[in-house]
Amino acid sequence: MDEIRLGACREVGWKRVTRGVYRREVSVEGAVPAVTNGGAALAHADLRAWQQGRPPEASFTHLTAAWLRGWWVPALADVPVFAVTSRGPRVRRAGLRVTRLGATPAYDLIAGLRVAEPSEVLIACARDLGPVDLVPLLDSAARDGVELTRLAPGGGRHGAAALSRAIALADARAESPWESILRLQHRAFGVEVVPQHVVEDERGFVARGDLWVAGTRTLQEYDGAVHLTRAQQQADLRRQRRLNEAGWTRNGYTAADVVRRPHVVLRDVDRALGRTHESGRIEAWRTLLRESSLTAPGRARLRERWGRGSGQ
């Protein structure tokens, strides 16, 4: 049974994805594989419809492709569908952003969808995203096996310089996007940190920490929602006692601390390093933050950028 139709469609049970492209409405219950959630299944259905309405050489790129590859993408609403193709006639579609290149990039098939090769996806993201959004994405790409140092971003292409700078900040050892952001924050503070540091004492293994403040006995860690479960809290308390016995300090932070209370993080790290606290060190971090999707100005910048010329 056809799931996608091109042209006009006025029948009940069909969703209009864009002008001239419709997909059959599906019920999440009973139609979604156990490995995903309803939202992801419906997103795949929409993307199959978008693909049907594009030339056969076109593929998805930018955040659309990064999401399909399972990389860490910013939590944004109303993001357009991004595609790349060779030069050709412009077909305007609301909610679609198309990049046209002289030569169509290679692509992989993922769940039946054409997804541009990693180098093309990353340079597309680098055109728009600031370091706070781009570095976690690169960390996850590296964890996925992408050899970032072997990427050739293309000297003349817009985004190549930004991608090269972000690659220098990436680290495949990161285990969550917020850990990546916390690491980038410490770098903005002028602090060297080492991801996934193993703490040992005379008896052996004590703990493995998100970020070790180099030259100290302090771990800086991101505490996400998983730490709110009772079982995890019990495990965290046992781990904290082991660190205390070994003479280590652990500081945990939430997303709100990192974004809205950076002075708390800075004071802790200054104390660990034994250096004078200077609040002005926060400014470099605030500059990065303003360019990111974590702030209203950053989100507005992206909306304006993607809204201008949308549907080309």
C-alpha positions as CSV (number, residue, x, y, z in Angstrom):
1,M,0.0,0.0,0.0
2,D,1.4,3.4,-1.0
3,E,2.4,5.6,1.9
4,I,3.3,8.7,-0.1
5,R,1.5,10.6,-2.8
6,L,2.7,13.4,-5.0
7,G,0.3,16.0,-6.4
8,A,-3.1,16.9,-5.0
9,C,-4.7,14.8,-2.4
10,R,-8.0,15.5,-0.6
11,E,-8.7,12.1,0.9
12,V,-9.2,11.6,4.6
13,G,-6.2,9.9,6.3
14,W,-3.4,11.7,4.4
15,K,-1.1,14.4,5.9
16,R,0.2,17.3,3.8
17,V,4.0,17.4,4.4
18,T,4.6,20.2,1.9
19,R,3.1,21.5,-1.3
20,G,2.4,18.5,-3.6
21,V,3.7,15.9,-1.1
22,Y,1.4,13.8,1.2
23,R,1.9,10.8,3.4
24,R,-0.6,8.4,4.9
25,E,-1.4,9.2,8.5
26,V,-0.1,6.5,10.8
27,S,-1.0,5.6,14.3
28,V,1.9,5.5,16.7
29,E,0.4,2.5,18.5
30,G,1.3,-0.7,16.9
31,A,3.3,1.0,14.1
32,V,6.4,2.0,15.9
33,P,9.4,-0.3,16.3
34,A,10.3,-1.0,19.9
35,V,13.8,0.6,19.4
36,T,12.4,4.1,18.9
37,N,9.7,6.4,20.1
38,G,6.5,7.7,18.5
39,G,8.0,11.1,17.7
40,A,11.0,9.6,15.9
41,A,8.8,7.2,13.9
42,L,6.6,10.0,12.7
43,A,9.7,12.1,11.9
44,H,11.0,9.3,9.7
45,A,7.6,9.1,8.0
46,D,7.8,12.8,7.2
47,L,11.3,12.5,5.9
48,R,10.4,9.6,3.6
49,A,7.8,11.9,2.1
50,W,10.3,14.8,1.8
51,Q,12.7,12.4,0.0
52,Q,10.0,11.3,-2.4
53,G,9.5,14.9,-3.4
54,R,13.2,15.6,-4.1
55,P,15.5,14.6,-7.0
56,P,17.0,11.1,-6.8
57,E,20.5,12.5,-6.2
58,A,19.4,14.7,-3.3
59,S,20.2,13.7,0.3
60,F,19.6,15.0,3.8
61,T,22.3,17.1,5.4
62,H,22.9,19.5,8.3
63,L,20.9,18.8,11.5
64,T,18.4,16.6,9.7
65,A,21.3,14.2,8.7
66,A,23.0,14.6,12.1
67,W,19.8,13.5,13.8
68,L,19.4,10.5,11.5
69,R,22.9,9.5,12.3
70,G,22.2,9.5,16.0
71,W,24.5,12.4,16.8
72,W,24.0,14.9,19.6
73,V,22.0,17.7,18.1
74,P,20.7,20.9,19.8
75,A,17.2,20.7,21.3
76,L,15.4,23.1,18.9
77,A,11.8,23.4,17.8
78,D,10.6,24.1,14.3
79,V,13.9,23.2,12.6
80,P,13.6,23.1,8.8
81,V,14.5,20.0,6.8
82,F,18.0,20.3,5.3
83,A,18.9,18.8,2.0
84,V,21.8,19.0,-0.4
85,T,21.9,18.4,-4.2
86,S,23.7,19.4,-7.3
87,R,23.0,22.7,-9.0
88,G,19.6,22.8,-10.7
89,P,16.3,24.7,-10.8
90,R,15.1,26.2,-7.5
91,V,11.9,24.6,-6.2
92,R,10.6,26.5,-3.2
93,R,9.1,24.5,-0.3
94,A,8.2,26.0,3.0
95,G,10.2,24.3,5.8
96,L,13.0,23.2,3.4
97,R,16.5,24.4,3.1
98,V,18.5,23.2,0.1
99,T,22.2,23.6,-0.5
100,R,23.3,23.3,-4.1
101,L,26.8,22.2,-4.9
102,G,28.7,21.7,-8.1
103,A,29.0,18.0,-7.5
104,T,26.5,16.0,-5.4
105,P,28.1,14.6,-2.3
106,A,28.1,10.9,-1.6
107,Y,25.5,9.6,0.8
108,D,24.6,6.6,3.0
109,L,21.2,4.9,3.2
110,I,19.9,5.0,6.7
111,A,16.5,3.5,7.3
112,G,15.8,3.9,3.6
113,L,16.7,7.6,3.7
114,R,19.6,9.2,1.8
115,V,21.9,10.8,4.3
116,A,24.9,12.9,3.2
117,E,28.4,11.7,4.1
118,P,29.7,12.9,7.5
119,S,32.1,15.6,6.1
120,E,29.3,17.3,4.2
121,V,26.9,17.0,7.2
122,L,29.5,18.6,9.6
123,I,30.5,21.5,7.3
124,A,26.8,22.2,6.8
125,C,26.2,22.4,10.6
126,A,29.4,24.5,11.0
127,R,27.9,27.2,8.8
128,D,25.2,27.9,11.3
129,L,26.0,26.5,14.8
130,G,28.3,28.2,17.3
131,P,30.9,26.1,19.3
132,V,28.5,25.3,22.2
133,D,26.2,23.5,19.8
134,L,28.8,22.2,17.3
135,V,31.4,20.7,19.7
136,P,29.0,18.2,21.3
137,L,27.8,17.2,17.8
138,L,31.4,16.6,16.8
139,D,32.1,14.7,20.0
140,S,29.2,12.3,19.2
141,A,30.4,12.0,15.5
142,A,33.8,11.0,16.8
143,R,32.3,8.5,19.2
144,D,30.4,7.1,16.1
145,G,33.7,6.4,14.4
146,V,34.1,9.6,12.3
147,E,37.8,10.4,12.1
148,L,37.6,14.2,12.5
149,T,41.3,14.9,12.0
150,R,41.0,13.3,8.5
151,L,38.1,15.5,7.4
152,A,39.0,17.9,4.6
153,P,36.5,20.8,5.1
154,G,37.2,22.4,1.8
155,G,39.2,25.6,2.0
156,G,36.8,27.8,0.1
157,R,33.5,26.7,1.5
158,H,31.6,28.7,4.0
159,G,31.8,26.9,7.4
160,A,35.2,25.3,6.7
161,A,37.1,27.6,9.1
162,A,34.5,27.2,11.9
163,L,34.6,23.4,11.5
164,S,38.4,23.3,11.7
165,R,38.3,25.4,14.9
166,A,35.6,23.2,16.5
167,I,37.4,20.0,15.5
168,A,40.4,21.2,17.6
169,L,38.0,21.4,20.6
170,A,36.3,18.0,20.1
171,D,36.9,14.9,22.2
172,A,35.5,11.4,21.5
173,R,35.8,10.5,25.2
174,A,32.7,12.7,26.1
175,E,29.8,10.5,27.2
176,S,27.0,13.1,27.0
177,P,26.3,16.4,25.3
178,W,26.2,18.3,28.6
179,E,29.5,16.8,29.6
180,S,30.9,18.3,26.3
181,I,29.4,21.7,27.1
182,L,30.8,21.6,30.7
183,R,34.2,20.8,29.2
184,L,33.9,23.7,26.8
185,Q,32.9,26.0,29.6
186,H,36.1,25.1,31.6
187,R,38.2,25.8,28.5
188,A,36.6,29.2,28.3
189,F,37.6,29.7,31.9
190,G,41.2,28.9,31.0
191,V,41.1,25.6,32.8
192,E,42.6,22.3,31.5
193,V,40.3,19.4,32.1
194,V,40.7,15.7,31.2
195,P,37.6,13.7,30.3
196,Q,36.8,10.3,31.8
197,H,39.6,10.3,34.3
198,V,40.1,7.2,36.3
199,V,40.7,7.8,40.1
200,E,42.7,5.1,41.9
201,D,44.2,4.7,45.3
202,E,46.5,2.1,46.9
203,R,43.6,-0.4,46.8
204,G,42.9,0.1,43.1
205,F,39.9,1.6,41.2
206,V,37.9,4.3,43.0
207,A,35.8,6.0,40.3
208,R,35.8,7.4,36.8
209,G,34.9,11.1,36.6
210,D,33.5,13.2,33.8
211,L,36.2,15.9,34.0
212,W,39.4,16.0,36.0
213,V,40.8,19.4,36.8
214,A,44.4,18.7,35.7
215,G,46.9,18.9,38.6
216,T,44.3,18.7,41.3
217,R,42.3,16.1,43.2
218,T,38.9,17.5,41.9
219,L,36.3,16.1,39.5
220,Q,33.8,18.3,37.8
221,E,30.7,16.4,36.6
222,Y,27.4,16.9,34.9
223,D,24.4,15.5,36.9
224,G,21.5,14.8,34.5
225,A,18.1,13.4,35.2
226,V,19.4,9.9,35.6
227,H,20.9,10.9,38.9
228,L,17.4,11.6,40.3
229,T,16.4,7.9,40.4
230,R,16.6,6.3,43.8
231,A,18.9,3.5,42.6
232,Q,21.3,6.0,41.1
233,Q,21.2,8.2,44.2
234,Q,22.3,5.2,46.3
235,A,25.1,4.4,43.8
236,D,26.2,8.0,43.8
237,L,26.4,8.2,47.6
238,R,28.5,5.0,47.7
239,R,30.8,6.5,45.0
240,Q,31.0,9.8,46.9
241,R,32.2,8.0,50.0
242,R,34.9,6.2,48.0
243,L,36.1,9.5,46.6
244,N,36.1,11.2,50.1
245,E,38.1,8.3,51.5
246,A,40.6,8.7,48.7
247,G,41.0,12.4,49.3
248,W,39.1,13.6,46.2
249,T,36.5,16.4,45.8
250,R,33.6,15.9,43.4
251,N,31.5,18.8,42.2
252,G,28.3,18.1,40.4
253,Y,26.3,20.5,38.2
254,T,23.0,20.7,36.5
255,A,22.2,22.3,33.1
256,A,20.9,25.3,35.0
257,D,24.2,25.7,36.8
258,V,26.2,25.6,33.5
259,V,23.9,28.1,31.7
260,R,22.5,30.4,34.3
261,R,24.9,30.1,37.2
262,P,28.4,29.8,35.7
263,H,29.9,31.7,38.6
264,V,29.2,28.7,40.8
265,V,31.3,26.5,38.5
266,L,34.1,29.1,38.2
267,R,34.4,29.5,42.0
268,D,34.7,25.8,42.5
269,V,37.4,25.4,39.9
270,D,39.3,28.5,41.1
271,R,39.2,26.9,44.6
272,A,40.5,23.6,43.2
273,L,43.4,25.4,41.4
274,G,44.1,27.7,44.4
275,R,44.0,30.7,42.1
276,T,42.4,34.1,42.8
277,H,38.7,34.2,41.8
278,E,38.2,36.7,39.0
279,S,34.6,37.0,37.9
280,G,35.7,38.5,34.5
281,R,36.7,35.0,33.4
282,I,33.0,34.3,32.9
283,E,32.8,36.7,29.9
284,A,34.4,34.4,27.4
285,W,31.9,31.7,28.3
286,R,29.0,34.2,28.1
287,T,30.1,35.2,24.6
288,L,30.0,31.5,23.5
289,L,26.7,31.0,25.2
290,R,25.0,33.9,23.4
291,E,25.8,32.3,20.1
292,S,24.2,29.0,21.1
293,S,20.7,27.4,21.1
294,L,20.8,27.5,24.9
295,T,19.9,31.2,25.0
296,A,17.0,33.1,23.5
297,P,19.3,35.4,21.4
298,G,21.1,32.3,20.0
299,R,17.8,30.6,19.1
300,A,16.5,33.9,17.5
301,R,19.7,34.1,15.4
302,L,19.2,30.6,14.1
303,R,15.5,31.2,13.4
304,E,16.4,34.4,11.5
305,R,19.1,32.6,9.5
306,W,16.9,29.6,8.6
307,G,13.9,31.7,7.9
308,R,15.6,34.0,5.4
309,G,15.3,32.4,2.0
310,S,13.5,29.3,3.5
311,G,12.3,26.9,0.9
312,Q,15.1,27.6,-1.7
